[in-house]
């Protein structure tokens, strides 16, 4: 059985199941007032060492970091009022993890009006590292699928798989997707999903950079859109993007959507002998907004500024984060 999951906060999420071939019908829809029923608020220390303080549901609801609008749009954001306290973990923000775990044969659809960015005196997005992703227990042995990920002033999406050894995408036909592989540590394509691949940066994974699919401020300027991830066991994981106004009719109506009719995806990863589906088990969906950390903090000087540290920028400029929300 194949499922379709759809999410809508300034967004929504839905899950459909496959009835025949790669045609889907709705199984789960998380949107409006039901959205938060499908998630838990995680308050863990950020595994990526971000300058962030993930808050619980009570704090989030009570301080306007998570709510549903009167027209049933979901808001998930970071604090944009307070200077970060000297003994705090970082800027208060949200990390949601789905209560349900998934094992493939899913079509996961997220419909967004807005992605997190920043709007301070540095370029838009500086210090932010938002992501919409899935991961399994005992990481990296049960996989990670980063559907939407970007940092600092990035304007184009990165979609990446992270695994232990044994998931190699170097044989993937690049004509099956419109994006391009990232760059490994030796100038090579980052097409090995192993987080310890010798010729890639630590935990780089196999990442495809979109050809034009927007994130952050660029996404917001275009008026939002829909990302759809089809995960078919023993076949592939592929990701499509459609701006609002150009969503295929069968997807917009949620009437037996058929991804085979949507054209070429911007990202595609082969699941088979070179990357068995057993690398992706019991994956849960995560929304988060972190700041600085292992990635955005490392690239902050080159992408944003050498004159201020990433953490100081986040700590002392709360107004900068008014646009840091899904």
N, C-alpha and C positions, 0 to 999 in steps of 0.2 A: 504494500500500500504506500502511495506517495502522498505527501501532505503539502499544503500551501499555508504559510504563516504570513500574516500581514500586520505591520505595525504603523501607527500614525500618531506621533506627537506633532506639536506644531509639525505633528508626527502621528503615524499609526502603524500597526503591525498585524498581519493576518497569516493563517496557516491553512493550506488547501491540500487535498489528497488526490492522488492520480487515479483516474478511473480506467484509462486505456492509453497505451502509448505514453506520450508526455503531455497529456491533457490533464488539467487539474480542476478540482472543485474545492470550495471553501471548507476548511475544517475548524480553524481557530481564527478569530479576529480580535485583536487587542487594540482598542481605540476608545477615545472619550473617557467616560466615567469608569469603564472596565479596565482601562489600560494598566493601572498600577496593581490590579489584582493578580497579574501574571508575573510580578517581579518582587524581589526582596531588595532592600537598601543595604548595601554592604558598607561597613565602616572600617574596613581593614586598612593597614598601612599600604600605600601604593606600591605594588610589586615592581613598578618601573621607576621608583624613587622620585616621583614627582613632588613638587612643593604644593601639596593638596591635603585637605582634611575632609575625607568623605564622611558625610553626616547620615544619621538615621532618619527614618520616616517622620518621626515626631518633629525633629528640628526642621526637616525639609518642608513639611507642610506648614509649620508654624511661622517660618521665616521667608516664605515665598520662593523657595528653590524648586518646589515641585507642586504643580496644581493642574487642574483642568479648567479651561475657560468656559464662559457661558455658552459658547458655540461648540463646546466639546472638543477643543484642541488641547493636546497635552503639552505642558511646559516642563522642561528639565534643565536647570541652569546652575550657575555658580553665583556666589555672593558678590554683589557689586556695590556694597554700601560701606563695608568696614575695612580699615587697615588691619592687616594680619597681626595678631598678637605675637609678642616675642617668644612665647612658649607654645604656640600653636604649631601643628604639623604643616600648615600651609593655608592657602585660600580654601574656604569651605565650598564644597562641590558635591556632585552626585555620582554614585556608581551603582547602577542597577544590574542585577543578574536574574535571569529568568528562573522561575520555579521548576519549569519543565526542561528536560534534556532531550536532545535530538540526535538521531543516528542516520541521517540522510534520507533520500527520497522525499525531499522537501523543496517547496518553492517559497522562499522567504522574501516578502515584499515590504519595503519601508517607504512611506510617502511623507516627505518632509517639506515644510514651508521655509525652514530656517536651520542652518547649522551653526555651531559655536564658532565665534571669532572674537577678536579684541579690537577696540577702537580708540587706542590711546595715542600718544605722541610718536610712537614707532609705527612701522607698517602694520596694516591690518593683519590680525592673527598672531602677532608676536607673543611668545610665551605659551600659547595654547597647544595642547596635544589631545584632541578629541578622537574618539573611536567608537564604531559600532561593529561588534565582533562576536565570535563564538570561541569557546575553548572547553576542553575536556579535563577530567581529573588527572592527577599525577603528571602535570605538564612537564615536558612536551610530548609524553608518550601517547596521549590520546588526542593530540592535535590542537591547532588553533587556526581559525579562519577569520582574518581581518577583512571585512567587507569594505568598510569606509574608515580610512585612517589618514591623518595629515597632521602637520605641525608647522608652527610659526606662520610664515607667509605663503605656504603652499597654496596653489590654486587648482591643482589637478589631483584626482584621487589616486591613492595607492591601495591595491588589493593584494593580500599576501597570505600564504600558508606557512605555518611553522610546525615542524615535526621533529622526531628523533631521526636517526639515520634510516635510509631506505625509501625515501620519497624524492625521486629525481625527475625533474620536468625537462631535462635537456633534450629529450626526444620529441617534445610537444611540437606539433606543426604550427608555426607562428601565424600561418594564414587563417587559423581558426579563431583568432581574436585580433582586435584592432589596436590594442595598447602595445606596450613594449616592456621587456624585462628591465628591471633595475640593474645597477652596476655593482658587481662584487668587488672584493678588496684587491683583486689583481687586474681590474679593468674588464673582467669577464661578465657575461650575463648572470644575474642572480637567479638561476633556475634550479637550484638545489634547495629543497625545503628544510633540510637538516639544519637545526639551529647552530650546530658545530661544524658546518662545512668548512673545509680548510681554506678555500679560496673566496670566502665571503666574510663580511663583518660579523661579529658575534651576534647571534640571534637575528640575523638579517632575514632568513627564510627565503622562499621563492616569491618575489614580489613583481607584480605587473603594474606599471604606471599607465593610467588611462591616456588616450590620445587627446581627449577634450572634455572628459567628464569632470564637472566642477565640484569643488568643496569650499567650505568656509565662505569668505566674503564673495568670492566669485559665484558660488552657488546661490547665495542670497540675492546678489544683483540680478541673477537670471530668473528669480521668482520661484525657486524651489523645483522639486522633481521627485522621481521615483527610482530607487535602486531595487533590482530584483535578482536574487541569488538562487539559482537552480543547482541543487546538490543531489545527484543521482548515483547511488551506490554502484561501484565497479564500472562507472562510466566517466563522470566528470563533475567538476564544480565550475560553473560559469556564471558571470555577472553581467547584467545589462543596466543601462541607465537611460531614462527618458525624461526630458524636461516636461514640466506641466504644459498641457496643450498638445503634447505629442505622444502621450501614453497609448499603446495599442488598445483598441476597443475591447478586445477580449480580456485584457488585464484591468482596464478601467472599470468595466462592468462586473468583473470577478465571475465571469461566465465561462467556465472551462478554458482558461487561458492556455495557450499552446506556444511555449517559447521557441519552438522550431520555426514559427512564422515571424519572428521578431527581427530577423537579420542577424548579423555577426555580433556576438558579445564583445565588450572591450577586454574582458579577462576570461581565460579558460585554463583549467588545470586538469590533466588526464589522471583518472583513477584506474589503476590496472596493475600489471606486473611490476612496473617501475615505481608505482606509488599505490600500494594496496589500500583499500577503503578502511582496513583495520587501523590505520593511523588516526582515524577520526571517530571516536566513540564517546557517547554521552556528552555531547557539546551543549553548553548553555549559552544563551545570548546575553551580551553585556552592552550597556551604554555607559560611557564614562566621559568626563571632562577633567583631564589632569593638566598640570602646568610644569614646564621645565622638564626635569627628569632626564632619563638616560638618552632620549632622542632629542626632544625640543631644547633641553638645556645644553646639549653638546653642540647643536647647530646655531643656537641663539646668537653668538657673537658674529658669525659670518652672515646670517640672514637678517639680523635685527640691529644689534649695536655692540660695540666694544666699550662704550662709555658707561653702561649700567649693567649690573648682573641680572640674569633672568629672575632670580628669586627676589631681588630688590624691586624690580619692575612690578612683579606680582604683588609683593607685600604692601607697597606704599601708594598704589594707584587704583583704588577700588572702582572709580568711574570707568576705567579702561575695560571692565568686564560686563558692562551692561548688555553686550551682544553675545555673551558666552552662554548660549543656551541652544538646546535641541527644541 
